Amino acid sequence: MKINVLSLPALLLIFVVWITPGLFGRDPWKADEPYSFGIAYHMVQTGDWVVPTLTGEPFLEKPPLFYLTAAGFGLLFSPPLDQFDAMRLATAFYMFLAFLFFALTARELYGREYGAIAVLLLLGCIHLQVTAHKLVTDVALFAGFAIAFYGFALCGRRQTAGGFWIGTGTGVGFLAKGLIAPGMLGIVAVALPALFSQWRRKNYGVSLAVAFAAVLPWLVIWPAALYGRSPAFFREWFWHQNFCRFLGFNGGSVGFNGGSPDPHSWYILNLPLLAWPVILPAFWSLWHFRRSWREQPLFQVPRLAATVIRPGLSAAATNRSLKEAVEVGQFRDDLFYRLNVLYIYLPPLRERRGDIPILVHRFVRDLSRQHGREFRGIAEEAIELLDSQPESERYQDLRECRAAPGRGTGRAGRPCCPAGCGTGCAAPPGRSRSPPPAA
């Protein structure tokens, strides 16, 4: 019997097989899953959906849609499932929506047969594997973007339906993660007619009007309820947890939010990993249609979306040091010490020069085992040479000795192993340095 992997039942089966392992029967993954479960559990216990609360304190970093969805699945499916596993069904729900609308977008832009191909490519994305199995708000944001982009793809053929899905996807992204989704999708909506003449039509204006009407309830109901509960809570969420975090301000002053933020170029530098293997057909399409993509709407929406979203994510400054937040009174100290069960500080190697011989012996033992060579010790000259180098050069020497066993010399012809034993670091007879005792 032949099975068509592009058929709807086959795709559903593939999705279930892909999403199920790693979704159930495990402990929460730090750092997002424990607090996501805590907020959803509070909603189950109290029925309060307006103010996300963690250990009795307002947690206004994100709107409540994803937590509310997790609480609903927890009520419906626990028992028979454990409550945490039941709540993780919210992750599967939003990932299913994301894949569904991703396939619909590909069908609308490129043709009926491309919907299944798009799903299979997305399933293969390496970096999606972990996030797609976690109880985090990012999966709801991902679904919101997928729904909105389906609306953009559809509004050329069905203006009202396209506008509805643009507004609905924007609303889902807003109540999942805040103003980042309306901001980026709004830029896309305005930039399309500004850059491409095909979008300067009355029909597109109708779609935008419908989109505004569709997104309005999402933008108004929960913020109004939060403001009614506490204007101070609303200001904290609207200003500090949106504009200040995105722009890198802390309490209104310029500077990143404590700690050491991720570099702004992280998403761009890691794009090959994040988008693998989709990046291969994407680049091929850009090259193949490099002269005509500006005239074809099927390329305009994805190209513009990538141009807007990637820099937008790179510009966000959201990595904060909770320890510094405690010191300035922005985070509860008792909650911090509950979460901070085990703190390990590992000084840099420049402050641990005595560890260099231990590391070198470990490297040589690994190489000896890998290449079937006998480990005889480390030459004193090799240890002294590595210990005397600046930190960057010391790391280069260590890497070169490990990367080129049997070469016998390090950078610039300096001896990595005076004896040339084959692993690159063994000492000549009579001049070996005994390995330190095992830790």
C-alpha positions in Angstrom: 0.0 0.0 0.0 1.4 3.4 -1.0 1.1 6.3 1.4 1.0 9.8 0.1 3.0 11.8 2.6 1.5 15.0 1.2 -2.1 14.0 2.0 -3.9 15.6 5.0 -4.1 12.4 7.1 -0.4 11.7 6.6 0.5 15.2 7.5 -1.6 15.1 10.7 0.1 11.8 11.6 3.5 13.3 11.0 2.7 16.3 13.2 1.4 14.1 16.0 4.6 12.0 15.9 6.7 15.1 15.8 5.0 17.0 18.6 4.4 14.2 21.1 7.9 13.1 22.1 9.3 15.6 24.6 5.9 17.2 25.3 4.7 14.9 28.0 6.1 13.0 31.0 9.0 15.3 31.9 9.9 17.9 34.5 9.6 21.6 33.6 12.4 23.1 31.5 14.0 26.2 33.0 13.6 29.0 32.9 10.3 29.7 31.1 8.2 26.6 31.9 8.2 26.8 35.7 6.8 30.4 35.8 4.4 29.7 32.9 3.0 26.8 34.8 2.8 28.9 38.0 0.8 31.6 36.3 -1.6 29.2 34.6 -2.0 27.3 37.9 -3.0 30.5 39.6 -5.6 31.1 37.0 -7.0 27.6 37.6 -7.1 28.2 41.3 -8.6 31.7 41.4 -10.3 32.3 38.0 -8.4 35.6 37.7 -7.5 36.1 34.0 -6.9 39.8 34.2 -3.7 40.0 36.2 -1.1 37.2 35.5 0.1 36.3 39.0 3.1 34.3 40.2 3.5 33.3 43.9 1.1 36.0 44.9 2.8 38.9 42.9 1.6 40.4 39.6 3.7 39.2 36.7 3.0 41.7 34.0 5.7 40.8 31.5 3.3 39.3 29.0 -0.5 39.4 28.4 -2.6 36.4 29.6 -3.7 34.6 26.4 -1.3 31.8 26.5 -1.5 31.3 30.2 -5.3 31.4 30.0 -5.3 28.7 27.2 -3.0 26.5 29.3 -5.3 26.9 32.3 -8.2 25.8 30.1 -6.5 22.7 28.9 -5.4 22.0 32.5 -9.1 22.1 33.6 -10.3 20.0 30.7 -7.7 17.2 30.6 -6.5 16.9 34.2 -7.3 14.2 35.0 -6.5 11.8 33.3 -3.3 13.7 32.5 -1.1 15.3 35.1 -1.9 19.0 35.3 1.4 20.1 33.9 1.1 17.7 31.0 -2.4 18.8 30.4 -1.4 22.4 30.3 1.3 21.6 27.8 -1.5 20.7 25.3 -1.7 24.5 24.8 1.7 24.3 23.2 0.5 21.6 20.8 -2.7 23.6 20.1 -0.8 26.8 19.0 1.8 24.8 17.1 -1.0 23.1 15.2 -2.5 26.5 14.4 0.9 27.8 13.2 1.5 24.8 10.9 -2.1 25.0 9.6 -1.9 28.6 8.6 1.6 28.2 7.4 0.3 25.6 5.0 -2.6 27.8 4.0 -0.3 30.7 3.2 1.9 28.5 1.0 -1.1 27.2 -0.9 -2.5 30.7 -1.4 0.8 32.2 -2.6 2.4 29.3 -4.6 -0.3 26.8 -5.4 -2.2 23.9 -3.8 0.6 21.4 -3.8 3.0 23.6 -1.9 1.0 23.6 1.4 2.2 20.2 2.4 5.8 20.9 1.2 5.9 24.0 3.4 4.7 22.1 6.4 7.4 19.4 5.9 10.1 22.1 5.6 9.0 23.8 8.7 8.9 20.5 10.6 12.5 20.0 9.7 13.7 23.3 11.1 16.4 22.4 13.7 15.9 25.4 16.1 12.1 25.0 16.2 12.4 21.6 17.9 13.0 22.8 21.5 10.7 25.9 21.5 7.8 24.0 19.9 7.7 21.6 22.9 7.9 24.1 25.7 5.2 25.8 27.7 6.1 29.3 26.5 4.3 32.3 25.1 6.5 32.3 22.0 4.4 29.5 20.4 1.3 31.6 20.6 3.2 34.5 19.1 4.3 32.2 16.3 0.8 31.1 15.6 -0.4 34.8 15.5 2.2 35.7 12.9 1.2 32.6 10.8 -2.5 33.6 10.9 -1.7 37.2 10.0 0.5 36.3 7.1 -2.2 34.1 5.7 -4.4 37.1 5.8 -1.9 39.1 3.8 -1.7 36.3 1.3 -5.5 36.0 1.0 -6.5 39.7 0.8 -5.6 39.9 -2.9 -8.3 37.4 -3.7 -10.8 37.7 -0.8 -10.5 41.2 0.8 -12.9 40.7 3.7 -11.6 37.3 4.7 -8.0 38.4 4.3 -8.5 41.4 6.5 -10.2 39.3 9.2 -7.3 37.0 9.4 -4.8 39.8 9.5 -6.6 41.4 12.4 -7.1 38.0 14.2 -3.5 37.0 13.9 -2.3 40.4 15.1 -4.7 40.1 18.1 -3.4 36.7 19.0 0.2 37.9 18.8 -0.7 40.9 20.9 -2.3 39.0 23.7 0.6 36.5 23.6 3.6 38.7 23.8 2.5 42.4 23.8 3.0 45.2 21.3 5.8 43.4 19.3 3.2 41.7 17.0 1.0 44.8 16.2 4.2 46.8 15.7 5.9 44.5 13.2 2.7 43.6 11.4 1.7 47.2 11.2 5.0 48.1 9.6 4.4 45.3 7.0 0.8 46.5 6.3 2.0 50.1 5.7 5.2 49.2 3.8 3.4 46.9 1.2 1.6 49.7 -0.6 4.5 52.1 0.0 7.0 49.8 -1.8 4.8 47.9 -4.3 2.3 49.3 -6.7 0.2 46.1 -6.8 -0.9 46.9 -3.2 -2.0 50.4 -4.0 -5.6 49.4 -4.6 -9.0 50.0 -3.1 -9.4 46.3 -2.3 -6.3 46.4 0.0 -7.7 49.4 1.8 -10.9 47.4 2.4 -8.8 44.6 3.9 -7.0 47.0 6.2 -10.3 48.4 7.4 -11.6 44.9 8.2 -8.3 44.1 9.9 -8.6 47.1 12.1 -12.2 46.1 13.1 -11.1 42.5 13.7 -8.1 43.4 15.9 -9.8 46.1 17.9 -11.5 43.8 20.5 -8.1 42.0 21.1 -6.4 45.4 21.6 -9.0 46.9 23.9 -10.7 44.3 26.2 -7.8 43.0 28.2 -5.9 46.3 28.5 -9.2 48.0 29.6 -9.8 45.3 32.2 -6.2 45.6 33.5 -6.5 49.4 33.7 -9.8 49.0 35.6 -8.1 46.7 38.0 -5.1 49.0 38.6 -3.8 52.0 36.5 -0.4 51.3 38.0 -0.5 47.7 36.7 -1.4 49.0 33.3 1.4 51.5 33.2 3.9 48.8 34.3 2.8 46.5 31.5 2.3 49.1 28.8 5.4 51.2 29.3 8.0 49.2 31.2 7.3 45.7 29.8 6.8 46.8 26.2 8.6 50.0 25.2 11.3 49.9 27.8 12.2 46.3 27.3 12.1 46.5 23.5 14.1 49.7 23.2 16.5 48.8 26.0 15.5 51.3 28.6 15.4 50.5 32.3 13.0 52.7 34.3 13.1 55.4 31.7 16.9 55.7 31.5 19.1 54.6 28.6 20.7 51.3 29.0 20.0 47.6 28.8 17.8 46.0 31.4 20.6 44.9 33.7 23.0 42.1 33.2 24.5 41.4 29.8 21.9 41.3 27.0 22.2 39.1 23.9 24.0 40.9 21.1 21.6 42.7 18.7 23.1 40.8 15.8 22.3 37.4 17.4 19.3 36.6 15.1 21.2 37.6 12.0 24.4 35.8 12.8 22.5 32.6 13.7 20.1 32.7 10.8 21.6 29.7 9.1 21.0 27.6 12.2 17.6 29.1 13.1 16.1 28.6 9.6 17.8 25.4 8.5 16.9 23.8 6.2 14.2 26.3 5.0 16.9 28.8 4.3 18.2 26.7 1.4 15.1 26.9 -0.9 14.5 30.4 0.3 17.9 31.6 -0.9 17.5 29.6 -4.1 14.1 31.3 -4.8 15.6 34.7 -4.2 18.4 34.0 -6.6 16.2 32.4 -9.2 13.6 35.2 -9.2 16.0 38.0 -8.4 14.9 40.0 -11.5 11.2 39.6 -11.1 10.3 39.2 -7.4 9.4 42.9 -7.1 6.6 42.4 -9.6 5.2 39.2 -8.0 3.1 39.5 -4.8 3.9 35.9 -3.9 7.4 37.0 -3.0 6.6 40.4 -1.7 4.9 39.4 1.5 7.5 36.8 2.7 10.5 39.0 1.7 9.1 42.1 3.4 8.1 40.1 6.5 11.6 38.7 6.9 13.1 42.2 6.3 10.9 43.7 9.1 10.8 40.9 11.7 14.5 39.8 11.7 15.8 43.3 12.6 12.9 43.9 14.9 13.8 40.8 17.0 17.5 41.7 16.8 16.8 45.2 18.2 14.9 43.9 21.2 16.8 44.0 24.5 15.0 41.6 26.8 17.7 39.7 28.7 17.8 41.0 32.2 19.7 40.1 35.4 17.3 39.2 38.1 20.0 39.8 40.7 20.4 43.4 39.7 16.6 43.8 39.5 16.4 42.7 43.1 19.1 45.3 44.1 17.2 48.2 42.5 13.8 47.0 43.9 12.3 45.8 40.6 12.0 42.1 41.6 11.0 40.5 44.9 14.1 39.3 46.8 12.2 36.4 48.4 10.9 35.2 45.0 14.4 35.5 43.5 15.9 33.3 46.3 13.2 30.7 45.8 13.9 30.5 42.1 17.7 30.7 42.6 18.0 27.3 44.1 21.6 26.6 43.1 24.0 29.3 41.9 27.3 28.3 40.4 30.0 30.9 39.5 32.7 29.7 37.2 35.6 32.2 36.9 37.3 32.7 33.5 40.4 30.7 32.8 42.6 33.8 33.3 41.6 33.6 37.0 42.2 29.8 37.1 45.7 29.4 35.7 46.2 26.3 37.9 43.5 24.6 35.9 45.5 24.7 32.7 47.5 21.5 33.4 44.3 19.7 34.3 42.6 20.8 31.1 45.6 19.8 29.0 45.8 16.4 30.6 42.1 15.9 29.9 42.5 16.9 26.3 45.4 14.6 25.8 43.6 11.7 27.4 40.6 12.2 25.1 42.9 12.4 22.1 44.8 9.3 23.1 41.5 7.3 23.6 40.2 8.7 20.3 43.3 7.8 18.2 44.4 4.7 20.1 47.7 6.2 21.3 49.4 5.8 24.6 49.3 8.7 27.0 52.7 9.4 28.5 52.4 12.8 30.1 52.9 16.5 29.3 56.2 18.3 28.7 57.0 21.0 31.2 57.8 23.3 28.3 54.4 22.9 26.7 52.6 23.7 30.0 54.8 26.7 30.7 54.3 27.9 27.1 50.5 27.8 27.4 50.5 29.3 30.8 52.6 32.3 29.6 50.5 33.3 26.7 47.7 35.9 26.7 44.3 34.4 27.1 43.3 34.5 23.4 46.6 33.0 22.2 46.4 30.3 24.9 43.0 29.2 23.7 44.3 29.1 20.1 47.2 26.9 21.1 44.9 24.5 23.0 42.5 24.4 20.0 45.3 23.8 17.5 46.8 21.0 19.6 43.5 19.3 19.8 42.5 19.9 16.2 45.8 18.6 14.6 47.0 15.5 16.5 50.3 14.2 15.3 51.4 17.6 13.9 53.8 18.2 16.8 53.9 22.0 16.4 51.5 24.7 17.4 50.9 28.1 16.0 53.8 29.9 14.3 55.9 26.7 14.5 56.2 26.6 18.3 56.3 23.2 19.8 53.0 21.9 21.0 54.6 18.6 21.8 58.5 18.5 22.0 58.4 14.7 21.7 56.0 14.5 18.8 54.3 11.5 20.2 51.5 11.6 17.7 48.8 13.1 19.9 50.7 16.4 19.9 51.3 16.8 23.6 53.2 13.9 25.0 56.6 14.5 26.7 59.9 12.9 25.9 61.3 10.3 28.3 62.5 11.8 31.5 60.8 15.1 31.1 57.2 14.2 31.6 54.9 15.9 34.0 52.7 13.5 35.9 49.0 14.0 35.5 47.2 15.6 38.5 45.0 13.3 40.6 41.5 12.8 39.3 39.0 15.2 40.8 
